């Protein structure tokens, strides 16, 4: 190629997001991303599943969607009907499920069905970053509802809905992660779910239920899904295999009525989601899912305990948190003097990756000194060493935690 | 659920496409869709590949993108650099490749980087339906360039570019399928490729090269890719494994400079494309791709010959076509009295699915009596029986082919 290279700049679509930076690898102590425990990927089971399903049905890969139609591989949808009934109380048929390329595509499709620029959406004040970013890019007005230890506060939701009604605005949906909330790890109790459904119905605003962390529970217990409890159908439910099996597999799903699915299908112009991943998951999950998730959750609980101990040792009272009910992340409050956006930058230079609070919240002030720590991927040694390194960075930059406090606490444990 | 179901209708985004119809299965004689030959899916090879790559690297599925970064599994990108060099003359590095969820996502990302409502794009007059539909949905002005047996006509392209220049319009790209064109099956000769690149450079309009059928060649020969021939870099290249291995696997790719890839990555918010399909493809293709594609093409050629014979027998001179240079489809001209949009409806009722010409063209008059027939998926028996059934429908509805003509021809073959 010559020096006079083609200049694309004048041709790019206006308003594109900033170009991606070149990927430089993962941090040494990686407390970000929904990654899972490498030792707990059921490799032997997936190998056996791949062998048996390919041997039996491999030739069907010659046809788009395995000739199972655009909603996805039928045995995977049938497995989901069983799993959703058992775990979430959802009575649905395979025809009510659309398999997607991860729950991110599910969110994109639901957004694509409902949201136009200038619309209003209600979310939890602290919320999955990917959902917040999507709403911002779509130019949607986002209303964040404050949380308590049981999830979205119904008094605040009721006020917000009343306020919108006064202004003549009908929100497009109420997005919630009710079962192992991201980032707080709370589970909304059944009574509050009923309240939420009542408000949804009264205001004609549907619920968008994101249940993608709901398989990872310390005690295996959860209330029924909002989708299951609704008597009027105004709930769209999405889920994923990323947290229960492996995130690099991109398989999620939408459970909804045909009025929603027929419109989601009309904008799902990808000729189907990856079939091999669907086939292997169906073959593996039908016999093994429940036992795998129980064992996986037990292992994750050990890592959470390690993380909470390490925070107590290294940060002392400077790190406050509610113990999550399941999942892969801990939402931590540091002293008000700490700005986690700055801490994030300094920590990254020291090899520690954290999620700064403001990226997981629509309330900048509330989240300024908070951070999300994902504990599934690092080993217990990496958790201990990484939190020690993070405390050192935080102390250098913000003067907390005090050295004496945590040395005393550590000594107390000997 | 009660009778008073939630009414979503007032909440849907305005301007959605028509809701999807419920899927009712494939036609008995299925001459549509980019499906492949079920007998030629390399099932044993894929099984072996799945076993070896999962055993060696299965635990990496615990990390999004296998910790290979957002551009995709490195061994797959490395295989592609070798294949693209050997087959298409493209010298590129793994860093110049972005793995996508099928070439449809690749097209969506390139469109997302360049196209805003009201923009202008140049395409071939007859063109892949998925590309035409995407441009229409994006509200882009489409200029179709007529074809001859060597692909896009350069005199017509030159006139169109001059005309745009006079009107002060700079098109965003020239989209072309130069190597086994869809639907005509032509291959653009090297000299014409050079002309195309000269016009592209002179007018500052980049080339969007869709090479997704280019692996299926009767004689294994093809000119270098436009991407390889360009001396100024103004080419974005996309490809796919759908036609060479299996369409139900959703793995495609973009080859482009970092100026393009960094912007495509910024709007690829799917947390990576499916990793298992990438892993299995890399493991299978590195040793087996070339031999597989040679054998596959040989089998497809037999099916094409069967289709051309069946058309000659059943339609006689009423079906005209140029023999394609490779691929999986034949572009057929029927007598002017035939409206293939009507034929499509009647044929479907008789169990025969065809692609009516107007769905694969931006010139309604030129394509009215043309149709695309895909021959990779049906068996040779289904090809013969399906074309006989199609001829019967066409005769009943349009009076052609005449019965005497084809009976005479058939008799002549005994």
Interface residues (C-beta under 8 A of the other chain):
Chain A: X1 X2 X4 X5 X6 X7 X8 X9 X10 X11 X12 X13 X14 X16 X17 X18 X19 X20 X21 X22 X23 X25 X26 X33 X34 X35 X36 X37 X38 X39 X40 X41 X43 X46 X47 X50 X51 X54 X55 X58 X59 X60 X61 X62 X63 X64 X65 X66 X67 X69 X70 X71 X101 X102 X104 X105 X108 X112 X113 X114 X115 X116 X130 X133 X134 X170 X172 X173 X201 X204 X206 X230 X231 X232 X233 X234 X242 X246 X247 X248 X249 X250 X251 X257 X258 X259 X260 X261 X262 X263 X265 X266 X267 X269 X270 X271 X272 X273 X274 X275 X276 X277 X280 X376 X377
Chain B: X1 X2 X4 X5 X6 X7 X8 X9 X10 X11 X12 X13 X14 X16 X17 X18 X19 X20 X21 X22 X23 X25 X26 X33 X34 X35 X36 X37 X38 X39 X40 X41 X43 X46 X47 X50 X51 X54 X55 X58 X59 X60 X61 X62 X63 X64 X65 X66 X67 X69 X70 X71 X101 X102 X104 X105 X108 X112 X113 X114 X115 X116 X130 X133 X134 X170 X172 X173 X201 X204 X206 X230 X231 X232 X233 X234 X242 X246 X247 X248 X249 X250 X251 X257 X258 X259 X260 X261 X262 X263 X265 X266 X267 X269 X270 X271 X272 X273 X274 X275 X276 X277 X280 X376 X377
